[in-house]
Amino acid sequence: FGVEEEEIKQILYDDFQYIPVIKSCAGTTSTTDYELGHIDTDCFPNPCKDWLTIEFSSENEHLKISVFDATGQELKVLSNQRFNAGDHQIKFDASQLPPGNYFYRLQGHLKLKTKGFIKV
């Protein structure tokens, strides 16, 4: 992992057999090749009782909108379609959910936004 053979022998012992499994190591980042886009979104009322309205902006793109519980399990896909450019709203019937913390996620090509809401 980038450690010279001589240094390994000093740390371990002189007869240690050095095997160059990895020729070189280089650092990586998740945003080197592209930048993740931004999605404007909000929800109301928060906390909610029976219904949650999710507002978001689209740039004429395909978006998947899902609801998750606090453990990260996807509970429901609210939409998985192309939205015209502009502002949109989706209503979610939360009446069947037990009280607790939940999340909704908007996911598009190179875009991802997750926000929380509370069900009372």
N, C-alpha and C positions, 0 to 999 in steps of 0.2 A: 504494500500500500504506500509506495513512495519512500520507503526506508531503505537506505543503502545496505549492501551486504555486510560491510565492515561493522556497521552499527549494530546489526542483528547479532553478529558473532560476539560483540562486546556485551550485549545484554544477555544472550543465552550462553553459548559456549563455542569454542573454536571449531569443533568438529560438526557444528550444525550444518545440515545440508540445505543450502539456499535454493529454492525452486521458484523461478520468476513466473508465477501463475498469471499475474496481471502485469502487463508491460508498463503501463503508465496510468496515472489517475488524473482526472481533470474535474474541476468543480462544475456543477450544473445548476441551473435555476429553472423554475417553472415558467418564467415569462421572457426567456431569451428570444424565442422565435416569434412571439406574438403577445399582445397585451389583451387581457380579458376586458370585454366591453362592460358598460355600465347599464343597469336596468333601474329605472325609477319605479318605485312601488311603495304602497302604504296600504293599511287595512283599517277598517272601522266597523262597529265599535270595538275597542280593545281595552278591557276585556269584553267578550261577547257572551250572550246567553244562548240564542237559537240560530242567529244568522250572522255571518261575517261577510263583509264586502271587501274584495281585494281590488285595488286600483293599480294600474300600471300603464306604462307607455311602451309602445312598440314602434319599430322602424321597418314595418312591412316585412316581418320575419316569422319564422316558426318558433313557437314557445310551448313548452310543456309546463303546466302548473299543477303542483302536487301538494298534498297535506301530509305531514309526518307527525308521529308522536314524539315524546321526549327521548325515546330510545333510538330514534332514527328510522323506525319502521314506516314505510310508505303506506298510508291509510287509504288514500283516494287520489286518483288523477282527475283533476277538475277540468282540464282541457289539454289537448295535444294537437294543435293546429296552427295554421298561418293566420296572423293578425295583421290587418292593414295598418299603415302608419297612423299614429295618433294615440289618444288616451282611451283606455278600456276599463270596464268593471266586470268582475265575476262575483256572483253571490254563491256562498257556500253554506249549506244547511248543516250547522254544527249541533243541532238539537240531539242527535244520537250519541255524541261524544260525552264521556264522563268528564267532570271538571278536572282541569289540569293545564299544563303548559304544552303548547303545540307549535309547529312551524309550518310555514308555507314556502315553497321554492318555485321560482321562475327560472327555467333553464332553456337557453337558446344556443345557437352555434357560437361558441367562444364567449358566452355570457352565462352568468349564474348569480342569482341573488336569493338568499334565504333570510327570512324575518320571522320573528316569533309573535305569538298571540296567546292570550289566556282565555280559557273557557270556564265560565262560572256556573 
